[in-house]
């Protein structure tokens, strides 16, 4: 588990990564940060502007040290999210940054598909639905923000994967995974940083 001070460092690192791209420089990560955040972790960086999503990209599984994952995800959220145009320089001070550090995804094992609804805890779990060829992920805070129950959350995750909303009924076509995350967020752009969940 990370503490709030560590979360502040990760937000700062994400923001530096975004601004560094405009001057075509690389973010310098000191040895202490590399040690502190050297463990491989899944992470997502979410950008919002005026309360609306402006970009969200990340790594569901631990594929690189956390500091590298934050740098990469922040740049991708700002400039490579296919749902949005690349962030403009004058927008940087208008976006709030959120960093979600993930636990390793675990498959939810059930005998009856409707048992998923009892095993998924809204406010704690994020979900991944993996189909034969594609997958979709929704962070824990998404279900809270939209006030979804477990069934709706699962259906929306299926849709995120571009799969039928009830694909989870077919164990041969889809697997459902859960994970948890610590969410560090700026309340306002460049503002106070809080631990949301």
N, C-alpha and C positions, 0 to 999 in steps of 0.2 A: 504494500500500500504506500502511495506517495502522500506527502503532506502538502499543505497550501503553498509553502515557500518553494517547494519543488515544482508545483504547478505554475507558479509565477515565472520560474525560469523557463519552463517549456513554452509558455505563451510568448515570452520575450524572444525565444529562439525561433518560434514560428513567424513572429512579426518581422524579425531581422531577415529571415529567409525570403519573405515577400518583398521587402524593400530593397534587398541586395540585388534582386533581379533587374531593377531599373538601372543600376549602375554597372551591371554585368560583372559584379564581383561575387566571390564565394564567401559563404559565412564561415568565419573562423571559430572553431569550437576548441576551447582550451582543454587541457589535460584533465582538470578537475571535473568538468562537465562530462567528458568522455567516460570517466570512471563512474560518476554518479548515475549516468543514464546509459551505461554500456550494455545493460541486459537487453536481449531481443524481446520486443513487445509489439503487439498490434496497436495501431493508433489511427485515429481519424482527426483531421483538422476541418472545422466548420467555420465559414465566414458568413456573417449576416450584416445586412445594411438596412437601416430603418425598420428593423424587426423582421425583415424577409431574408430568406436564404439567398446567399450570393455565391456559394461554392462549398462543396464538401467532397473530399477525397481522402482515402486512407488505405491502410493495410489491415485486413481482418485477422491475419495470423502473424506471429512474430517471425519476420524474415530478415530483419536487420536491427542493429542497435537502436534503442529508442531515440537517441539524439538525431541519428541519420533519418529515421522514419519520420520524425516531426518536420525536419527540414524539407524532405522530399514531398510529404503530404501537403505541407503549407504552400509550397510552390505550385503543386498540381491543383489544389483547391482554388488558388488565385488565377491561374493562367490556363489550366487544361481541363476544367470541368466542362464536358460537352454541352451541358444545359445552359451555360452562360458565356457571354463574351469575356475575353481576358480582362482582368482588372486593370483599370487605367491608373496612372500615377496619382491623379488628383482624388481618386476614390479611397486610397489606402487609409487615410485618416478618418474615413467615414464607415469603415467596416470594423465590427467587433469580432474578435478571434476566440474560438473555443477549441480546446484540445481534449479529446477523449482517449484515455489510455485503457486498452482492452485486456481482459483475461483471455486465456486460450479457449477457443470455441469447443464445446462438448456436445456430442450428439444427444438429443433427447430421445430416450428409448421408451416406446409405449407399445401396448398390444392393440389398443383400440385408438384410432385417430382422435376421437373426442377427448381422450385423456390428456392430449396436449394442453387443453384449456386449463387443466388443474396444475400442470407442471410449469406453465409459463407465468411468471410473476411480473406484472406491469409495474414499472418503476425500478425494478432490479435488473431484469434481463433485456438484452438485445437479442435479435434473432437473425439467423442466416438460413435461407432455404436453398438447398442445392438440388437442381434438377440434373438431368442426364448431361445437358450441354451448357447450362447457364446457372447462375446463382444470383441471389439478391440479399442485401443486408439492410437492416434498419437498426439504428442505435437505440438504447433504452429510453433516452429522453424524447424520442419521436412519439412513442405511445402515450407518454405523459402529456406532451404538448397538445396532442389531438384528442386526449381523453378517450382513448380506445380501450376496450376490454381485450382480454387475451385472444379471443377468437378473431376479432377485427384486426388486431395486431398481426396475427399469423397470416390472415388473408392478404393484408396489405404487403407483407413481406413476400408472399408468393407473387403478387402483382409486380413488385419491384424487380423480381427475377424474370419478368415477362412470361410468367406461367399462369395457368388457370388458378383462380383464388382458392379452389378446393383441391389442388394437386396433392396436398399433404395426406389425403385419404388413400393415395396409392403409394405404398411403401417401395414399389419397384421404380417409381418415377421421381421421387423426391425424398430427401432427408432433411430433418429440421435440427438445427444446432442453436444452442444458447450461449451467451457470454455475458459478462458484466463489465462495467467500465467506471472509471473515475473521470468525472467531467469537470474541467477547469475552464472558467468562462469569464470574459470581460463583460461587466454589466453594461458598459457603454464603450464605444471605440476608444482605445487607449486608457480606459477607466479602471475602476476597482475590479480586482480579480477575485472570484469566489469559487468555492468548491460546490458545484450544483448537485452532484450525486456521487 
